Amino acid sequence: MPGFELFGDKERREVQQVLDTGVLMRYGFDGIREGRWKAAELEKQLAVRMQVPYAQLVSSGTAALTVALACAGVGAGDEVILPTFTFVASFEAVLALGAIPVLVDIDDTLTLAPAAVKAAVTDKTKVVMPVHMCGSMADLAALKYICVEHGLLLVEDACQAIGGTYQGKPLGSYGDLGCFSFDYVKTITCGEGGAVIMRDVNLYRKADHYSDHGHDHRGKDRGAEGHPFMGYNFRISELHAAVGLAQLGRLDEFLKIQEKHYGILRQCLGRIQGVRFRRVPETGVENYSFLSFFLEDEARARKAHKALSAAGIDGCFYWFDNNWHYHRHWEHLKRAHSLSPLGKTVEASLQNQSDRDFSASDQWMGRTVSCLIKLGWTDKEVAARGAAMAEALKKST
Ligand SMILES: Cc1ncc(COP(=O)(O)O)c(C=O)c1O
């Protein structure tokens, strides 16, 4: 999936323009920046591409989640519902705000199961945060319904799914707030970076101020700016934004390549008995960054994953055993291992959740293998890869 594979002249040109002025900061220095505002320009272009009025760039996807949750008013003792299959950043962002991450089961979309979300809502819940893992989305209409019913905000983590759509809308733009990561291995990259998008001007103002120490960005003198509320430094630099500007311009080119490669591999695997693809909710269109499929049971999935590796197929993941993306091995979260006290309420809640039954998630993840889609493959390489994958899976299923 990574845009870094096709890093080239456009990226170099944008970065060079920043180096030429020497203004690496996104705010201020108007006199010497020669009219170059890479972060502001990227925000404008991202908002247009995502069909929303507002985009706020930040320093990472993790920062984007933190800023989005802060804008949603999440704070001490509030609960945020998130899936068992995600990235550790999801619960890190919640805990950073003094709130409680509530893990909830996934279904065959590999994202939040709406029925499980409904059952997990309490009077402390503030946000439902679906995570569109591996390029495909949650059943957003069902989640929105639950949010409206209970007065909650829907925050989409679209860090792994930029360019996908749901009901014709870009992923990230369906909920109240949407988050992207532009780290080095995402579909488009800034090196490190992230963004929050939204339609509501008040949420935008909060994101703008909060991500820059609470600055209200009025006037031309940073030292004289007001601070309507406290914030942090989640700023992106002009250098990172410059790379992102070039990469955003290439997003549709990258998506087209991903879709083509995904289609070829899917056709090869679709003929194999016992292989079933992940469910994409109705009206959803993936961004094709991964091809994820189920085997009939855990034993067969383990065998298939081993067979793919033995056949020299790189980039295939068995998330069930993965420490970054699946709840099973998050001992540090379950035991509240933190450098500093998290507070009695949060610690007690993590303790209470530590033995919860996630067998519904386990039965899907235990059967799942995901293979990433690279941009740099030639047609010949994809065809050969598809044939080799099919061969390995046939033998192992
Ligand atoms: C689903 C998801 N959310 C959030 C993040 C955090 O993004 P970043 O690495 O830019 O902090 C990642 C990064 O891998 C991710 O995969």
Ligand as a Chemical Component Dictionary entry (heavy atoms), coordinates in Angstrom:
data_LIG
# 
_chem_comp.id                   LIG 
_chem_comp.type                 NON-POLYMER 
_chem_comp.pdbx_formal_charge   0 
_chem_comp.three_letter_code    LIG 
# 
loop_
_chem_comp_atom.comp_id 
_chem_comp_atom.atom_id 
_chem_comp_atom.alt_atom_id 
_chem_comp_atom.type_symbol 
_chem_comp_atom.charge 
_chem_comp_atom.model_Cartn_x 
_chem_comp_atom.model_Cartn_y 
_chem_comp_atom.model_Cartn_z 
_chem_comp_atom.pdbx_ordinal 
LIG C1 C1 C 0 -5.671 2.071 11.962 1  
LIG C2 C2 C 0 -4.593 3.002 12.393 2  
LIG N1 N1 N 0 -4.909 4.043 13.178 3  
LIG C3 C3 C 0 -3.973 4.915 13.589 4  
LIG C4 C4 C 0 -2.653 4.764 13.219 5  
LIG C5 C5 C 0 -1.633 5.722 13.740 6  
LIG O1 O1 O 0 -0.996 6.442 12.713 7  
LIG P1 P1 P 0 0.464  7.027 12.918 8  
LIG O2 O2 O 0 1.448  5.923 12.705 9  
LIG O3 O3 O 0 0.564  8.056 11.827 10 
LIG O4 O4 O 0 0.514  7.625 14.263 11 
LIG C6 C6 C 0 -2.279 3.690 12.419 12 
LIG C7 C7 C 0 -0.861 3.479 12.040 13 
LIG O5 O5 O 0 -0.448 2.429 11.614 14 
LIG C8 C8 C 0 -3.277 2.777 11.992 15 
LIG O6 O6 O 0 -2.979 1.716 11.239 16 
# 
loop_
_chem_comp_bond.comp_id 
_chem_comp_bond.atom_id_1 
_chem_comp_bond.atom_id_2 
_chem_comp_bond.value_order 
_chem_comp_bond.pdbx_ordinal 
LIG C1 C2 SING 1  
LIG C2 N1 SING 2  
LIG C2 C8 DOUB 3  
LIG N1 C3 DOUB 4  
LIG C3 C4 SING 5  
LIG C4 C5 SING 6  
LIG C4 C6 DOUB 7  
LIG C5 O1 SING 8  
LIG O1 P1 SING 9  
LIG P1 O2 DOUB 10 
LIG P1 O3 SING 11 
LIG P1 O4 SING 12 
LIG C6 C7 SING 13 
LIG C6 C8 SING 14 
LIG C7 O5 DOUB 15 
LIG C8 O6 SING 16 
# 
